[in-house]
Amino acid sequence: MTPPIKVCHLITDLEAGGAERNLVNVVTHADSSRIASEVISLLDPGIMAGELTAAGIPVTSLGMRRGRPNLAGLVSLVRHLRRTTPTILLTWLYHADLLGYLASRFTPSTRLAWNLRCSDIARAPDQRALWHLVRTLAFLSRKPDVVVVNSVRGQLFHQEIGYKPRQWMHIANGVDTERFRPRPTEKASLRARLGLPADARVIGLVARLHPMKDHETFLRAASRFSQHDQDARFVLCGAGCGPDSETMRPLIERLGLAGRVVLLGERTDLDNIYPVFDILAQSSAYGEGLPNVLIEAMACGVPCVATDVGDSRDVIGETGLVIPPRHPQALARGWEKVFAEQPGTLGENARLRILERYSIARACMDYEALYKRLACGDPVEDHGALRRSA
């Protein structure tokens, strides 16, 4: 019997986020008889580490501190790789890309793959340090055996700033469509747990508090929408959006939304959250690659109204709406239009689109094909991010 291919995944941390969620999905759904996975976190493991350990996936932390790279972390990584001898080191997010490259210089038998998960986040005004890191990685981009991207916009951005890898490979995010599914008979009870009226129109935003996610645009749109529907409710779910948020509360009150916004904070049971929404909103201003929240909500039969950032337009297709970023009026009008166009039907079509294009089974099949080619030393077949059609 052929031994499984040993794959080591290296990521910055395991806090709640799109890249982290996709890593957990891919690792926990891989066929363990063919793929032996482990995960290494540069920082202390976060909330998602529990899912990995529960699935029997080894998780190791290098114990590094955010914003303070150190030689000890690199030495620990090299020692670990020499001891465990993985066939492939797959790095997720920029800091892991750099550390993975450095470690690979001391473990030449391990094949190296970078995994890009965003578009233009490094160009944000508050990301000068990240911008310098990304430009360094662009210079080094021919070193890994392959660079994986999850979005067309992500590949285009990185090409524009100088990435010239030996090979590109496009692998879209995948979602567990058994876990994330429509639950119409449970909608009222799920809402009751969150203190939401059974008959209210509910619009949700699932995102950590960060300038990239642009919560203010969402809340300004909510204020406009509430002028015509005072019974509507709005849900914020994500790190930094809890009931005690010193950022959210003043803005909510200033916009006249007190009593209409539910602050859930960070949750791991998103399969219980999406089904309470009538619409999932994404208000991101920049930086997205292929947003997990869209495919998860759509898998639950929830139509989406999202800003035209990353590959959101390609994900949604004709099952929802895409609007310009930083435009509260357009976002509110988008919600009104979806409610006018039978959101139930749009939601059914949204789920069908996810089943066809973004299942976790399909993603795992693509990753396994990548692993096999790298393990055999074969050129990676170019899945062509730039030739994907909407």
N, C-alpha and C positions, 0 to 999 in steps of 0.2 A: 504494500500500500504506500502510495506517495505521501511523504510527510507534508504537513501544511506549510504554506508560505508564512514566514514570520514577518509581521508588519508592526513597526513601532510608530505610533502617532505622537508627535510633539506639538504642544499647544501652549499658549501663554498662560491660561488658567482655565478653570472649568466653571466659571460663573455663568449665569443665564445669559445667553446671547445666541445669535443665529449660527455662527460658526461652531460654537460649542454644541448646540443642539444637533447640528448636522453630523458632527463627529460622533456623538453618542448614537444617533440613528444608524449610521453606517457601521459602526463597530458592533453594536448589540444585535444587528440583524444579519451580520455576515455568517456564512456557514463555517462553524468552528472546525469542521473536519478538513476544510481546505485552507482556511485563513486563521492563523494564530495571532491575535491582536493584543497589544498592550498600549497604554497611554501614559505619557510623561507630561506633567505640568511644570512650567518654569516656576510659577508661584505656588502658594499653598492651594490645594484643590478647593473648588467652590461647590456650589449647591448641586451641580450635575454629577459630581464624582460618585454620589450614592447610587445612581442608576447603573453606572459602570460596574461598581463592586458587586451590586446585587445580581448582575448578569455574569459574574465570575471573571470580569476583565481586570487584569492587574493595573493598578494606578500608582504611579510614583511621582513624588514632588521633589524638585531640585531645591526648594526652599529659598529661591531668590526673592528679592524685594522689588516691588514695582518702582520703576524709574532708577534702579540702582543695579545695573549689570555688574557681574563680578566674575573673576577668573575661576573661583571655586565651583560655580554652577557649571561652567564649561568642562572642568576637570571631572566633575561628578557624572556629567552626561557621557563623556568619552569612556570613562570606566564602565558605566552601565552598558553601553553599546558593545564594548569589547567583551564583556561578560556574557551578554545575552545573544550576541551575534544575529541581529535581525537581518533579513534579506533586504528589507526596504525601510527607509526612514522617511515618513511622510509628515511634513511640517505644515502647521495651520497658523496663519497670521504672521505679520511681518517680523516680530521679534523672534519667534520660533524659526522663521526662515533663516535669519542671520545666524542664530546659534546652531541650527542644524547644519548649515554650510560649514561653519568652523569645525564642528565635531566630525563632519564627514572627511575632513582632511587627515584625520587620525584613524579613520575606520574605512579604508578604501574599498573593502569588499562589500560594503553596504551601499545599495543604490539610493540616491537622494531624489525626492520629489517635493516641490513646493506646491502649496494649495492656496490660491488667491481667492478671498471671499468678499471683496468690496470693490467699489469703483473709485471715485475721486475723493475719498475721505481725507487723504493726506494733504489736499490742497486747502483745507479749511484754515482760516486765519489763526485758530488756536492750536494748530498742529505742526508748528515749525520743526520741532524735534523729529516728529514722525516723518515729515517731508524729507529731511536730510537722510533718515534711515532708508526710506524708499528709494531715493536717488542712488544710495550706495548699493542697494539690492539690484537696481536696474543694471548697474555696472557689473554685478556678479551673476546676472541672470543666465549666462551660458554654462554656469557650473553645474546646476542640477541636471539630472537626466531628462526631466520633464517638468513643465509648469502646468498645473491643473487650474482651470478657472471654472466658476459656477455661473458666469454671466457673460453675455456679449459685451455689455458696457464695461465690465471689468477688464476684459481683454483689450478692448480698444484704448481705454485709459492708460493701461500699463505699457502698451505699445507706443503710445504718444510720448510717454516720458522716458522711453529708452530701453524697455525690456526687450531682449532679443534671445529668447531661450532656444535651445536646440529643438525642442518640440513643445507645442501646445496640446493640451487635451481638455475638452469641454465635458464636464460632468455636472448636470443640474442637480440641485437639492432634491431629496426625496422625503416623503412623509408617510408615516404609518397610517394607512387609510382604514385600518381596523380600529385603531385607537381614536383617531380623529374622524368622526363620522357624524352625520345628522342624528339628532335625538329629539325629534318633535314631541314625543309623548312625555319627555322629561323636562321640557322647557320651563313650564310653570314652576315645578319644584326646584329646579336649578336656580331660577330667578329668586325664588323665595329665600333661599339660603344666603343670597347676596343682598337681600333687602330691596329687590327690584319688583315693581308692579308687574303682574302677569300680562296686562294688556297695554303696557306702555311701549312706545317705539324706543328701542335701545341701540345706541351706537357705541362701539368700543374701539379703544386704541390700546394695543399691546406693544409696549416699547419702554425700555429703560429711560430714565430722565437724562437726556444728553442733548446738546444743541443740534446735533444731526437729526434727531427725531422731531424737533420743532413742535413741542407740545403746545406752545402758545398759539400757533396757527390752528391747531385742533380746537382749542378752547374758544378762540375767537369765532370760529365757524359754528361751534355749539351755541354761542351766545346769539348769533344771527338766526340759527335754526329755531331756537327757543322762542323767538318773537312770534313765530307762527304755530308753534306746538309747545305750549308750556308744560305739557305732561311728559315730554320726551326725557329720557335719561341717558347719561353719558358715563362710560366706565373707563377708567385709566388703570392699566395693569402693567406693572413692571417695577424694577428696582428704582427707588427714589420717588415713587408715586403712592406711598402708603398714607394712611389717615393722618399721620403726624408730619407730613411733608411741609416744611417751612417755605418751600418754593411754590407748591401748588395751591395751598390754601389761600394766600393773599390774592393770587391771580384769579382764582375761582370767584372769590367774593367781589373783586373789583369788576368782573364781567357780569355780575348779576346771576351767577349760576349756583349760588349756595342752595343746597338741598337737591340739586339735580345731577350732581356728579358723585359717583361712587369711586373711592380710591382704594384699590385692592392691594397695592404694593406688589412685591415679587411673589409669583405663584409657580408651582411646578405642575399643577393639575390643569393645564390649559385646555385639555380635552373636556373639562367641566365648565370652562369659561366661554369659549367661542360659541357653543350652542345657545347661550342666552342672548346673543346679539342678533339684531335684524340686519345690521351692516357692520363690517369691519373697516375702519378707516386707517389709512397710513398717511401721515403728514410729513414724512421725511423731506428735508431740504436738500440733502446731498448724500453721497457716500455709499448708498445701498448697492449690493450686487444683485443677488436673487433673494428677496426677503422671505424668510421662513414663515413669518406670520401670515403672509398671503396664502401660501399653499396649505397651511394648517387650517385657516379659517374656511377656505374654499372647500377643503376636504370635508368640513363639517356642514357644508351646504349653505355657507354664509357669503353673500355677494360682497365685493370689496370696492371701495372708492379710494384710490391711491394717487399719490403724486407721481409725476413722470420722472422717476429717479431709478437708476439701475435698470433691471429687466422687468420692472413691474408691468409695463404695457404688454410684454410678451406673455407673462404669466396669466394676466387677467383675460386677455383676448376680448371677446364680446360678452363676457359674463358679468361685467361691472363697468366702472368708469375710471379713466385716468385723467388727472387734472394737473395744471401747472403747480409747482411748489411755491410756498410762501404766499398763498392766495386764499384767505379764509372765505371770501365770497364764493369762489369757484367750488371749494370743498362743501360748503353748505348747500349750494345749488345741486352739486352732485348727489348728495343725500336725498334731496327732494326729488330728483329725477328717478333715482332707484326706487324710492317708495311709490312713485307714480307708475312704475313699470313692473309691478308684481315681483317683489324681491324673492318670493318663494320659487318662481320659475327660474330666475337668474341664479339662485342658489343651487338648484338641481343641475343646471348646466355647468356651474362652477365645479361641482364635485366630479362630474363626468370628465371635465378637462383635466383635473388633477389625476384621476384614475388612468387617463390615457398618457399623460406626459410626465408626471412628477411622483410616481409611486416609489416607495423605498426599495421595492424589489428591483425596479429598473436602475436606480442609483447603485445598489449593491452589485448588480450585474456589471455595470460599467467600471466600478472600482476593482472588481475581481479580474476583469479583463486587463486593466492597467497593471495589477500586481503580477499577473502571469507573464505579461510581456517583459516587465522589468526583471523578474526572476530568471527568465530565459535569456536575457540580454538582447531581446529583439527590439527593433524600433517601435515606438509607441504609435499606434494608428491614430492619425489626426481626426478627431471627431468634429473638428471644424466649428468652433464657436461662431465664426464670422459667417458661416453659410446657413446657420439656423434661421428658419423663417418664423414670422410671428403667427 
